[in-house]
């Protein structure tokens, strides 16, 4: 399947860029992990990188956060206005990284974890305690602050992990699959934290396999597959590249079903369930036209459902991979 990139809207093109990368490459021996990846992330937005396991998402994060070097033949990289190859320390001062695995030390308390990070950022003792206290309160960890972190729940450890990342007041935060393993309540709490960060002007680079997560949070999404960006755009732009939207009409009265089936064109019939599937983009205009036709023909459908392609459909179409983690089945509106 060949897909062209959705072009960035003028506002995104004009906005200052927090991250840019041109022709990003990385290989390990004979295995090519990244094969010419271009990225452009405006300041104060959430950019989500989707892809199956092994697609190279974590490798992208490691390169942009100076943990590893890009491969031979890579183009220019700018993170927070700095070139990682020329001034990696300036990049590190501008960013925070929360990896797939928690950096929390379970043998010490949450407060001690925060103060340790303050020391690593060379904050004074007084300033470190002030910042730690503020962040512990912000992330609802005050009651647990003086308890060993080993006893924290998964959601609490993740909140502490991000709080530790924020000690240095980074302008750009890399979140590498931050909600993996969390229960739905903790995941939604994490989404609220991410939205709050962005509303404060922070740029978030998010990798995830949860399609609903990208749909909920990201201003722009790129799908990484076989070392290349298969498609990029807003969630709505990506959904429009995949066919398959339809309206389903179900009837209880066989005569009404047969009348509709004979009058409507390009419908898929299911005589056993007395239902018709009609290709549609799910727009208000198309639905109104269909309902007006049913009314004028004196035909009453007992149930109408609308299915539009979602990011799951996009993911499957672009990657041809196995089923990614997901919270919900494809959403259908029922009339």
N, C-alpha and C positions, 0 to 999 in steps of 0.2 A: 504494500500500500504506500503510495507516494503522497506525502503531505507537505504543503508549503507552509512556512511560518506565517502566523498572523502578525501583521505589522503592528508595531507599538503605536499607540495613540499619540497625537502631537504633544499632549501634556507630559507624557512619559519621556518622549524624546527630548523635550526641553529641560526636564528636571535634572538637577545635579545627580551624578551617578555615584553611588556608594561603592559599587563593585563593577569592574569591567574585566573581561578576559577575552582574548582573541586566539583562536586556534589552539586551545589547551590540549596538550598531548601527554600521555603517560603509558609506558609499557614496563612489564616485568618479564624479562627474557623474551620469549616469543609471543607472550600474551599481551595484546594491546587492550588497555583498559579505557583510555580516552583517546579519541581519534579526531581531534579538531573541534573542540567544544567552544562555542562563543556564548558569552554571558554579558548581560547588562542589567544592573539592578539599581533603580532610582532610590535616592535617600528617602527614609521614612516610609518604606513599603515592606510588605511581606512577599518574598519571592520563594516559591516552592519548587523543589526539584524532585520529580517523581521518577520511579524506575524500579524494575524487579531487582531481587537480590543479585548482587554481582554486577550491576549495571555501571558502577563507578561513582555513585553518589558520595560515598564517604571519601573516596580519593579526591574528588573535587573540593570537598570541605578541607581536607588536609593540605592541599596545595594552596588554597586561598588563605588559610590561616597559618601558613609558613611552617607547618609540621613536616612536610616533605617538599622536595623541589619538583617543578614541572619537568616533563620529559623533553628530550631534544626536539627542536623544531617548533616548540610552542611559541606563540606570539606574546604580545604585551599583556601584563596584568597590573591592575591598579586596585588597591583596597584601601578605602578611606583616604584616597588621594595620594597614596604612597605605592611605590614599586617594591614588592616583597624581595626581589633580587638585590635591590640597591639599599633599601633601608628596612630590613625585617623588624627591627625594634619599634619603628614608628607604626608599622602595621599592627604589631602585637599590642601596642598601647591603645590602639583604636578599637580593638575587637574583644569579644568574649566568646568562648566556645563551650558548648554543652554537648558532650558526645553521647553515643548510644549507651555507654555504661557509666554509671554514676561515679563522680570523682569524690564523693563524700567518704570521709574516714569514719567508719562505724565505731572505732574504739574510743573516739572522743565525742564530746557533746556537739549539738548543732551550733551553739554559741562559739565553742572553741574552733570549729571548722571555719566559721566566719572570721574570727580574729586571726586565724592562720593565713587566710587569704588577704586580710588587711596588711599583715606583715609582709607578705610576698609583694604587695603593691607599694611597700615602703611608706605606708601611712603612719603618722604618729600614733602613740598609744591612745591618746584622747580621741583623735579623729577616727581611728579604727573602731573604737568602742561605740562612737556615735553612729557611724555608718552601719555597723553590725546590728545595733539596736533598731535602727530605722528599717532595715531590710527584713529583719526577723518579724517585726510588726507588720510590714507590708505584705509578707507572705504567710501571715497567720501561723507563725511558728513560735510565738512568745512562750506559750505554756510548755512546749517541748524543748525549749532552747537549752536547758541545763540537764537534759537527759541524753544518754549515749545514743548516737545516731543509728546504731545497729538495730535499735528497737523501733525505728520509724517505719511507717507504712511506705509502700512504693510511691504513692503520691506525695507524701511528706518529703521523702528523699529527693524526688524530682524538684519540688519547690525549693528545697535547701540548695540543690545543685545550681539552679538558676540564680538564686539569691547570691551564692558565692560568685557566680559569673559577673554579677552586677556590681561587685565591690569596687571595681576599677572604673565605673561609669563608662562602659564601652558605648560607642556610637553604632557599632555593627555587632550583631550577635548571630553566631552560627548555631543552629539547633539541629543536631543530627539524630533524626527519629526520636524526638524527646518524649513521646507518649507511648512508646512500645512497652507492652506489658501492663499498662495502667488500666484500671477499671473505667467504665464510661463516665462515672461521676468525676474521678480524678482527671480524666482527659478533658472534660468540659471546663474544669477549673483551670487547667493549663492553657486552654484556648483563651480564657478571660485574661490570664496573665500576659499572653502574647499580644492580645489586642491593646492592653494597657501600655505595654512597652512601645508599641508603634505609635499610639496616640501621643506619646511623649517625645516622638521624633526619632526613635531608634529604628534602624533597619534590621530586619530579621531575614536570614537566609535559612530556610527550612527544608530539610529532607524528610520525606515520610513515605510510607506505603499505605497509609490510611487515606483513601480517596476523599472521604467526607471531610477529613481534616484540611486538605488542600482547598477543597471547594469552599469551606467555611472561612478560611483565613487569608488565602493568598490573593494579592492583587494581580500577579502574573504567575503562570505555571509553565515549566518546561518538562517535557517527558524525555528522559535519557534512556537510550536503548542501544546496545552493541557499541558503546563508546561514542555515540553521536546524539545530538538533540534531534529527536524525531519530529517534534512539533512544539511550538511555544505560543502562548497567548493568554488571554483571560480565560476563566473557567467557561464562560458562555461561548467564547470564540472556539475553544477546543471542542465543546460539545457539538457545535454546528458542523464540524468536519466529518462526523460519523453519521451515516444514514440509519434509519430504523425507527424514527418517531412515528407513532400511530395513535389513532383513536379506536377504542374497542366499544362496540355497541352490543349489549346483550338483551335478548327479548324473552319474555315468558309466553307470548302468544305466537304460535307458529305462523299464522297468516301475516302478522306484522313483520316477522322475520323474513318471510319469503318476498313480501312486497318491497322491503328495503333492499334485499339482496339483488332483486331483479332491476331496481331503479338506479342503484349506486354503481359507479364504475370503479375499477381497480380495487376491488375489495377481496379479502381472503375470507372464505366462508368456513364456519365450523357448524355443520348441521346438527351434530350431537348436542352441543351446548347452546345452540341457537344464538351464535354470536358472529359478528362481523368485525374484521380488522381493516381500518381505512388508513392509508398513508397520510401523515400530517406532521407539520412542524410544531403543533401544539399551540400555535399563536391564537390570540383572542379573535383575530379576524377569521381564521379558518373555523374555529369552534362556533362562532356566531353564525357563519354561513351554513354549517352543518345543522345546527339547531333550527335555524329559520327554515331550511329545506324540510326537515322532519315535521315541523309545525304545519307548513303549507301543504304537505302531502297527507296530513292527518295520521302520521305514524308516530307511535309513542314507544321509545326504547325504555326498558325498565332499569337499565344501568349504563352509564357512560364512564369510561375511564380513559385517561390520557397518559401515554408513556412518551417521554422525551429521553433521548440518549443522555446518560450521565457520565461522570468521569470514569466510572468502571468500564463503560463501553469504550471510551477513548483509550484507556489503558490497555484493554484486551486487543483492540484494533491495531494499536501502534507497536505493541511489544510482542504480541503473540505468546505471552508468558502464561504461567499458571495464575490461579486466582489470588489476588492480593488480599491482605487483611482488610476487612470492611465491617462496619457496624450495622448497616442496614441493607435491606434488599432495595433494588431500584424503586424509586418513589413513583407512585401512580396517584393522580388526583381522581377521586371518585365523585361523580355527580349523582 
